[in-house]
């Protein structure tokens, strides 16, 4: 979150036991060297390839956090008794979720656990976001999101997001419009799951800004799997990305990679 109201989001990069304050490194040359070792973020075993942003293949196959319903929550099968990890499902999926509208590269719909607001919005690089409904489970959030996807995108155009090419939107007006469009869908879901299972909310939205000094005119990506050495002047941080004068790198993609991070002498 911003250190103070009206200030850009304050980022820290976790490297080993250290937390590097990235905002303080803007304008400085940095270097990231991949050491050739990837460790599963769950079991810590060494793996040649990372699956689902940080897991080894056995964990990818067995953990509920890596199941297909995480990406498609409307496919949740907890109620069928087939969840990979029922206890994990109880704490992560069978809890209150928020269906929201965000403006990251244009209007989109998304879902997140109530406890992950506004972290999820920052993670997506949203400049504005607003809750639309609160629901009793991830499964219900997924069903509401499916209803919304007939009218609005559910993906971020990450290249436009990183160029700072984001139109201004009135999210309160968009929320009213969307709730009107999906009114029949919400009524049908309430009839099946209970009146209290889905609550429309009038909560205020949140505007966010990011520590970016220079927006890239053209987005070129760095990939540690193809080139283990990344170097450049840090010009900004937004969402999951470091913006360098040599290209951008999605840090989340390389979770579990052992790297050496250096601030270069000017």
HUCORGI-V343496 format. One record per backbone hydrogen bond with DSSP energy under -1.0 kcal/mol. NH is the residue of the N-H (numbers start at 1). CO is the residue of the C=O. If there is no record, write none. Layout:
[[NH CO] [NH CO]]
//
This chain:
[[7 4] [9 209] [10 1] [13 20] [15 18] [18 15] [20 13] [22 11] [22 20] [25 22] [26 23] [27 234] [28 25] [30 232] [31 262] [32 230] [33 260] [34 228] [35 258] [39 256] [40 45] [41 54] [44 40] [47 38] [51 55] [55 51] [60 56] [61 57] [62 58] [63 59] [66 63] [67 64] [70 67] [72 68] [75 72] [76 73] [80 77] [81 78] [82 77] [89 85] [90 86] [91 87] [92 88] [93 89] [94 89] [97 135] [98 112] [99 133] [100 110] [101 130] [102 108] [103 128] [104 106] [108 102] [109 153] [110 100] [112 98] [114 96] [116 113] [117 114] [120 116] [122 118] [123 119] [124 120] [125 122] [126 121] [127 103] [129 206] [130 101] [132 99] [133 99] [134 199] [135 97] [136 197] [138 93] [141 137] [142 138] [143 139] [144 140] [145 141] [146 142] [147 143] [148 144] [149 145] [151 148] [152 148] [158 156] [161 157] [162 158] [163 159] [165 160] [166 164] [174 170] [175 171] [176 172] [177 173] [178 174] [179 175] [180 176] [181 177] [182 178] [186 182] [187 183] [188 184] [189 185] [190 186] [191 187] [192 188] [193 189] [194 190] [197 194] [199 134] [201 132] [206 129] [208 127] [212 210] [213 235] [214 235] [222 248] [227 223] [230 32] [232 30] [234 28] [235 243] [236 243] [237 211] [238 241] [241 238] [242 249] [243 236] [244 247] [245 233] [247 244] [248 220] [249 242] [251 240] [251 249] [254 251] [255 252] [257 254] [258 37] [260 33] [262 31] [264 29]]
//
